[in-house]
Amino acid sequence: MRILELPEIRRALAFPDIIARMRHAVIAYSRGECDMPMPMHLAIAPVDAEVHIKSSYRRGGKYFALKIAATFPRNLARGLPTGNGMMLLSSAETGEPVAFLADSGYLTDVRTAAVSALVTGELGRRDQTLGILGTGIQARLQARMHAEILDLRKVFLWGRNPERAAECRADLQAALPRTEICLAHSPADVAAAARLIVTATASRLPLLRAADLAAGTHISAVGADSPGKQELASDILRRASLLLVDSRRQCAMLGELQHAPDQAARAIEIGEFCDAPAAFDSAGITVADFTGLGVEDLYIAESCYLGAL
């Protein structure tokens, strides 16, 4: 079994290639080509932490994957990263492990941002301004991944903690020197400045409401990935001219869709949309609800392993 440490994993990744791989992953899932059980969630209550466990196998594929991703928010006070994790890639022929990817949760973060950027591209967006709610690693990766597919001139960033928001702004300015990184005072201010918005927080109360949004706004909501989490008021989903979900089953239980179950019947899976785009009113509000798919972990783990050979 090969062990891949984070520096080698980073070297094996090319963001444009990962966006393309994620397109294949979501299409394979929506076509029914993958076995993918519901995620397992562990709550580590004494330290307010959560652990997500996901897996997948693509029929006819060479490998299956098991992923553990954890968030320990109290690590900030310890001077440690809040995210951690690992992936195990095994042979689908013999069951033998072929690669242990000690990625510290990085691959999960990268594939999440890549699928969000994928949707932006599939919708034909040409925005030069991006709004981001959140100041963690996902906020940083969302900006960088979107810069791969857009001529990004401005990013409006909001976070609850001003110090962390300032740190995120400095990191993004260094990573994207040609893009102006601005701090916003509230989520509503982000919505006023940008028509393309990514929400990447652990919120359990809505940060945006339909009244905050201008016509033609698209929101990619990546933060709600377990019961009780919510970044968008349910009236946003009800008002949306197009409602995309990475998985109907998962989003109904774990995503924004759990708070608007009456909208489940019209939700379109991202893989379905990539395969056969549906008509929608581009002047309306569009929403993509992400809970993270085990098949995405499989595809990025395969890509990383093969790229490191």
Buried (B, 14 or more C-beta within 10 A) or exposed (E): EEEBEBEBBEEBBEBEEBBBBBBBBBBBBBEEBBEBEEBEBEEEEEEEBBBBBBBBBBEEBEBBBBBBBBBBBEBEEEEEBBBBBBBBBBEBEEEEBBBBBBBBBBBBBBBBBBBBBBBBBBBEBEBEBBBBBBBBBBBBBBBBBBBBBBEBEBBBBBBEEEEBBBBBBEBBEEBBEEBEBBBBEEBBBBBBBBBBBBBBBBBEEBBBBBEBBEEBBBBBBBBBBBEEBBBBBBBBBEBBBBBBBBBBBBBBBBBBBBBBEEBBEEBBBBBBBBBEEEEBEBEBBBBBBBBBBBBBBBBBBBBBBEBBE
